[in-house]
Amino acid sequence: MTSTVEPASHLKGTLKLPADKSISHRAAMFAALHEGVSTIRNFSDAADPHSTLACLRQLGVSIQEEGDTIIVDGVGRNGFHTPDQPLDCGNSGTTMRLLSGIVGGAGISCTLTGDDSLSARTMKRIIDPLKEMGIKIEARDNDFAPLHIHRDGPVQALHFPLPIASAQLKSCVLLAGLFGEEETEVIETKISRDHTERLLQLPIEKVRGKKKIRSSKQADIPEQSYTVPGDFSAAAFWLVAGSIHPNSSIQLPSVGMNPTRTGALDILRKMEAQIQVENKRMEGFEPVADLRITSSSLKPVDMTAKIIPNCIDEIPIILVAMLFADGISTVRGAKELRHKETDRLKAMADILRASGADFEEHVDGFTIHGNPDFIPKSAQFKSCHDHRIAMSAAILALKAKEESHIKDADCTAISYPSFWNDLSLLTN
Ligand code: S3P
């Protein structure tokens, strides 16, 4: 499907954001690992978390869906069945990387597959530590899905300083560690999203700038009954849209405010975006707040490697904000974006080029020559079948003089099925 985006005269209204994708995946997986029933409210209706549900069902977990609530009858560490078909992880890196840790740890022999995009993404980062833990994985070219996983001996504990700031890698190792007699320890220096350690209530120690997280057979797996917050990564599109548009006022109730996720808020505030954070509270294990954004005059900003893990999925839309700032902004240390659903640095360079923006692409980021009066050219933007690229292009297109087209726009369903409806709600 190709979506048409008209220039907007205003952006006004209140949106119910999709439920957090990262938390939804984990809630379902950890509820399956818990022995007993968990009731998860506001479970994501996006395609990726539903890939996780389908895989868990194939592993013998009973999951009922009642509207946006799911009821998971947890089987515990030892209750998974060997599936008779490969587990199809669809487009979802989180499903493949986290489930590999669980099935490998549980000693379930199975195959994990994915779509073309997922099959082109490196899995070596999880294969190497899982092998050290005694889990055998055969992969295409030793790197890519399909992954054939099995285990003969016991799970070996691992002492693992994270070589890259990746929450999927961290979670994969900790989840396999849940099946070991001895403690596995993951050490982080750059802090990535911490939903796994929060939702599993794993022991954590912070020593001299390092965070140590431990897991073993002894860790009790808590019930996962809570309401999943709105997805901050979805909110980020509207935070940028509202700040670059001259006639906007957008309310976003119940947004997840986990500090390991809200790097884009810190950056936008540095850019002097007019964002109000109200009614801060806890829901389950996660902080939540209501956000409000109005038209802003943005200042340029420099982003370095340290903040990247806390806004890894928001870089494409932050680049759009930078186009309208009053001066030169930079993003460096963001090479990881080349390993996402598509090479997001390249995909964004193509979009910025098509819009007539003034910028330079680097191996690990961008220099953006911002201009508050920039009017993007109307164009046919390529999403590369990547949800976050499609949505970033759509927000940019709102500022063009004439209508633009976003190709393969249905990929937004991966994380944000109601994106196009929400966009017309704000513009009508
Ligand atoms: C995710 C972690 C991030 C992020 C992805 C979701 C997660 O990936 O980009 O969208 O839920 O753990 P990496 O861990 O590869 O950085």
Boltz pocket constraint, residues with backbone or C-beta under 6 A from the ligand:
constraints:
  - pocket:
      binder: B
      contacts: [[A, 21], [A, 22], [A, 23], [A, 94], [A, 165], [A, 166], [A, 167], [A, 168], [A, 169], [A, 171], [A, 193], [A, 312], [A, 313], [A, 336]]
      max_distance: 6.0
